[in-house]
Amino acid sequence: MDITRQIADHVVSSRMQMVPADVRHEACRALLNYVGCAIGGAHEDAVEIALRALNPYSGNRTSVILGRRDRVDPITASLINGIAAHVHDFDDTTPHNLSHTTCPVASAIISHASQQAVDGSEFLHAFLLGFEAASQIANAIVPGHYEAGWHITSTVGAIGAAVAVGRLRALTAEKMTNAIGIAATQAAGLRVVFGSMAKGFNPGRAAQNGYVAAVLADAGFTGGNDPLGGPRGFLEVLASTRDAGAIAERPPTEFELRHNAYKPFPCGLVMHAAIDACIQLHLEARIDPDEIRSVRLRVAPIVLDLCNKRVIHSGLEGRFSIYHAAAVGLVRGKAGLAEFTDQAVNESRIRAVRERVTVEPDADISHDAATVEITRLDGCSLSKSVAHAIGSLQRPLSDRALEQKFRDQAEPRLGGQRAGALLDLCWALERAGNAGQIAELAAPA
Amino acid sequence: MDITRQIADHVVSSRMQMVPADVRHEACRALLNYVGCAIGGAHEDAVEIALRALNPYSGNRTSVILGRRDRVDPITASLINGIAAHVHDFDDTTPHNLSHTTCPVASAIISHASQQAVDGSEFLHAFLLGFEAASQIANAIVPGHYEAGWHITSTVGAIGAAVAVGRLRALTAEKMTNAIGIAATQAAGLRVVFGSMAKGFNPGRAAQNGYVAAVLADAGFTGGNDPLGGPRGFLEVLASTRDAGAIAERPPTEFELRHNAYKPFPCGLVMHAAIDACIQLHLEARIDPDEIRSVRLRVAPIVLDLCNKRVIHSGLEGRFSIYHAAAVGLVRGKAGLAEFTDQAVNESRIRAVRERVTVEPDADISHDAATVEITRLDGCSLSKSVAHAIGSLQRPLSDRALEQKFRDQAEPRLGGQRAGALLDLCWALERAGNAGQIAELAAPA
């Protein structure tokens, strides 16, 4: 059983008619959310610095950086768009494997489509094939891979990006196999860099690695035999737990896009239930922050594993601090982009509440659930439990909520009219003559 | 103990006067050997295809591809030069960790020096700092990392390249730490692709990854806290056996360059002892290949682990076939570039002998030793044992032998005069005003 070739065969032979309508709609939701996040993140420090550093090395400036007027070659654009779309930790997630798969896949193909006309339906199809391939592989290495310290978004993302760009370049099954191999041998990304700019760099580089893999394979570059499932292949080398059967035996009627979640808050997904509970408490009880003596959270153990940053100084660190996340929920009753800035992290009222937060991990709690209990100075206690966080698969963001999230990020850059046109195009992508129009509309006029 | 910062501090504060003369000379040997291999490999398929595929995306064409007239931007050049220098499996190796460390490090800095004047002594110093940093890390993850399936040359090579380019860009210790982190989070390369073009791609991409890491860090991009030694850092995630003490406690007077070996044969290092024995038998006994009934090899188990390709069709596969390697030694009495072409692999006399080779792994034999025993059709047996292969640390190639190896590769491309001038420049690098002259001379007139 050669699972690399199996994936390649499927990707090459898939027809859009085989994809159910609800999955196509979900692909549109994922792309719309992606485009909003990329525009929203386009002026963050990590993006500014990466662009300034790499701009002198750019080739022909054919491809848009979403949300900016700058153009660079499509390989460089894959990286920069990927950093921008992930920098706020606001992009989508498949909760089962904790991968933000859209970011690397979409960053690669939007950069490609920005330089060369691509039919909208073809684009959507390539995206979902890349998303599905990466997700299948991610599911095969859950949970050992991520627990060991790999940034799963970028390791499997490089392969998803190669598949999607490869599909747009109409690779044969043999070349697609090579593209997957060249991507697999570049698979990288460490969680140890979380909290630094390199976190967003990981999926950006994955987009770029996948792009390069597809370009090389297209030209005849080879990439080994069953680089995914073979002896010492990707699965064996990068994952202590693995289940190749999750790939080999998966019915073609299953789609991981159905299990994709969209974040209401721009920070670590596993904190969302606690934030949700804190916001609800804020709205219901109208607590004065100065009256809070202590805050007790009960959460899944992974919350502390991922988001245990207690002493923080930057907004970037705040995205991985359960203490900060709870504090902004309680103090401000919201947790949007403004709550994860350097300013918010250093605001004295938020810091004061943050310092009163204690967290109890509980293995019986799932990572989309949480309980918060606050005790006031007068000794009175209040608590709130959330069984499934807003934005989870059980309480998904509606299309309207996604549109609002999109507008919140895109309108400040593009203005309302252009943002609206871009929104319409994302929804109507399947009937669009050229998906590259997304990139054109996403560049401020 | 923050080993990332420790390495960064050392790299930033090192002075050339601290480097003993024998180590500087060894650095020249490594670079000279590298330049010869890059020129020798510059027209292999893997290089032609990668260049054709990526050329359209190149930025300003400032940097030479050694052995060619083409120029590309320095980041692309790092990749292409890296592929070329490794494609023949003819570059150097530190036997203790099986890493070909010069290739990624030198590919990055020669591409940098090709676009911007760099003092020869600074260049040599940066090279050896990158080589040492990568080697230290490699030694800390021997043997688990490579055994698991990682291409150690590229995983540690990315970090070595970042260090070397970072040094040439005069990064501060803080920025150097970030460069190491950005390189570490890109560390990748799987042995499963050995036998395909992606093998050479791995160190090339490592060169490029390190280059990008240094450029980004220079501009202010951040890369995490102790990405090498920290919890879930590079050492923890990529190696089942690790010894951070090998880095932390290493005296600054030790240099891994003293333990670097240069290959006489363009193929897997662990086959060299068997080839050596077969060539000696050929030269001493003048055996008619048609008279060979069987060939028995006794070798270290790692030989079969790495080079067990029995059915082969291409020269690339032949580089990892102990059967082919023994056959060319016995049939032709040599194992140069001409013995690892598609033509040689498919030559009937060589194939006939190859099919008669059996290999017995013996855990008591080191990987630079081997015994070959042939039985002729007349029943007579002959055998030869080699305790240390030619080119091993115990029987190193002399400066003259390295020069001959260089000329064999460079003269067909550059002509004798230019090749000679380039050779002289490599030896005199420490006194050269501009190391970029290496690249200029390595481009055919």
Chai-1 contact restraints between the chains, C-beta under 6 A:
chainA,res_idxA,chainB,res_idxB,connection_type,confidence,min_distance_angstrom,max_distance_angstrom,comment,restraint_id
A,I49,B,A219,contact,1.0,0.0,6.0,A-B,restraint_1
A,I49,B,G220,contact,1.0,0.0,6.0,A-B,restraint_2
A,I49,B,F221,contact,1.0,0.0,6.0,A-B,restraint_3
A,R52,B,A219,contact,1.0,0.0,6.0,A-B,restraint_4
A,A53,B,V215,contact,1.0,0.0,6.0,A-B,restraint_5
A,A53,B,L216,contact,1.0,0.0,6.0,A-B,restraint_6
A,A53,B,A219,contact,1.0,0.0,6.0,A-B,restraint_7
A,Y57,B,G59,contact,1.0,0.0,6.0,A-B,restraint_8
A,Y57,B,D73,contact,1.0,0.0,6.0,A-B,restraint_9
A,Y57,B,I75,contact,1.0,0.0,6.0,A-B,restraint_10
A,S58,B,G59,contact,1.0,0.0,6.0,A-B,restraint_11
A,G59,B,Y57,contact,1.0,0.0,6.0,A-B,restraint_12
A,G59,B,S58,contact,1.0,0.0,6.0,A-B,restraint_13
A,G59,B,G59,contact,1.0,0.0,6.0,A-B,restraint_14
A,D73,B,Y57,contact,1.0,0.0,6.0,A-B,restraint_15
A,I75,B,Y57,contact,1.0,0.0,6.0,A-B,restraint_16
A,A148,B,V237,contact,1.0,0.0,6.0,A-B,restraint_17
A,G149,B,R232,contact,1.0,0.0,6.0,A-B,restraint_18
A,G149,B,V237,contact,1.0,0.0,6.0,A-B,restraint_19
A,G181,B,V193,contact,1.0,0.0,6.0,A-B,restraint_20
A,I182,B,A198,contact,1.0,0.0,6.0,A-B,restraint_21
A,T185,B,G189,contact,1.0,0.0,6.0,A-B,restraint_22
A,T185,B,L190,contact,1.0,0.0,6.0,A-B,restraint_23
A,T185,B,V193,contact,1.0,0.0,6.0,A-B,restraint_24
A,T185,B,A198,contact,1.0,0.0,6.0,A-B,restraint_25
A,Q186,B,A188,contact,1.0,0.0,6.0,A-B,restraint_26
A,A187,B,A188,contact,1.0,0.0,6.0,A-B,restraint_27
A,A188,B,Q186,contact,1.0,0.0,6.0,A-B,restraint_28
A,A188,B,A187,contact,1.0,0.0,6.0,A-B,restraint_29
A,A188,B,A188,contact,1.0,0.0,6.0,A-B,restraint_30
A,G189,B,T185,contact,1.0,0.0,6.0,A-B,restraint_31
A,L190,B,T185,contact,1.0,0.0,6.0,A-B,restraint_32
A,L190,B,V237,contact,1.0,0.0,6.0,A-B,restraint_33
A,R191,B,R232,contact,1.0,0.0,6.0,A-B,restraint_34
A,V192,B,G224,contact,1.0,0.0,6.0,A-B,restraint_35
A,V192,B,P227,contact,1.0,0.0,6.0,A-B,restraint_36
A,V192,B,G230,contact,1.0,0.0,6.0,A-B,restraint_37
A,V192,B,R232,contact,1.0,0.0,6.0,A-B,restraint_38
A,V192,B,G233,contact,1.0,0.0,6.0,A-B,restraint_39
A,V193,B,G181,contact,1.0,0.0,6.0,A-B,restraint_40
A,V193,B,T185,contact,1.0,0.0,6.0,A-B,restraint_41
A,V193,B,G223,contact,1.0,0.0,6.0,A-B,restraint_42
A,V193,B,G224,contact,1.0,0.0,6.0,A-B,restraint_43
A,V193,B,P227,contact,1.0,0.0,6.0,A-B,restraint_44
A,S196,B,T222,contact,1.0,0.0,6.0,A-B,restraint_45
A,S196,B,G223,contact,1.0,0.0,6.0,A-B,restraint_46
A,S196,B,G224,contact,1.0,0.0,6.0,A-B,restraint_47
A,M197,B,F221,contact,1.0,0.0,6.0,A-B,restraint_48
A,M197,B,T222,contact,1.0,0.0,6.0,A-B,restraint_49
A,A198,B,I182,contact,1.0,0.0,6.0,A-B,restraint_50
A,A198,B,T185,contact,1.0,0.0,6.0,A-B,restraint_51
A,A198,B,G223,contact,1.0,0.0,6.0,A-B,restraint_52
A,A198,B,G224,contact,1.0,0.0,6.0,A-B,restraint_53
A,V215,B,A53,contact,1.0,0.0,6.0,A-B,restraint_54
A,L216,B,A53,contact,1.0,0.0,6.0,A-B,restraint_55
A,A219,B,I49,contact,1.0,0.0,6.0,A-B,restraint_56
A,A219,B,R52,contact,1.0,0.0,6.0,A-B,restraint_57
A,A219,B,A53,contact,1.0,0.0,6.0,A-B,restraint_58
A,G220,B,I49,contact,1.0,0.0,6.0,A-B,restraint_59
A,F221,B,I49,contact,1.0,0.0,6.0,A-B,restraint_60
A,F221,B,M197,contact,1.0,0.0,6.0,A-B,restraint_61
A,T222,B,S196,contact,1.0,0.0,6.0,A-B,restraint_62
A,T222,B,M197,contact,1.0,0.0,6.0,A-B,restraint_63
A,G223,B,V193,contact,1.0,0.0,6.0,A-B,restraint_64
A,G223,B,S196,contact,1.0,0.0,6.0,A-B,restraint_65
A,G223,B,A198,contact,1.0,0.0,6.0,A-B,restraint_66
A,G224,B,V192,contact,1.0,0.0,6.0,A-B,restraint_67
A,G224,B,V193,contact,1.0,0.0,6.0,A-B,restraint_68
A,G224,B,S196,contact,1.0,0.0,6.0,A-B,restraint_69
A,G224,B,A198,contact,1.0,0.0,6.0,A-B,restraint_70
A,P227,B,V192,contact,1.0,0.0,6.0,A-B,restraint_71
A,P227,B,V193,contact,1.0,0.0,6.0,A-B,restraint_72
A,G230,B,V192,contact,1.0,0.0,6.0,A-B,restraint_73
A,R232,B,G149,contact,1.0,0.0,6.0,A-B,restraint_74
A,R232,B,R191,contact,1.0,0.0,6.0,A-B,restraint_75
A,R232,B,V192,contact,1.0,0.0,6.0,A-B,restraint_76
A,G233,B,V192,contact,1.0,0.0,6.0,A-B,restraint_77
A,V237,B,A148,contact,1.0,0.0,6.0,A-B,restraint_78
A,V237,B,G149,contact,1.0,0.0,6.0,A-B,restraint_79
A,V237,B,L190,contact,1.0,0.0,6.0,A-B,restraint_80
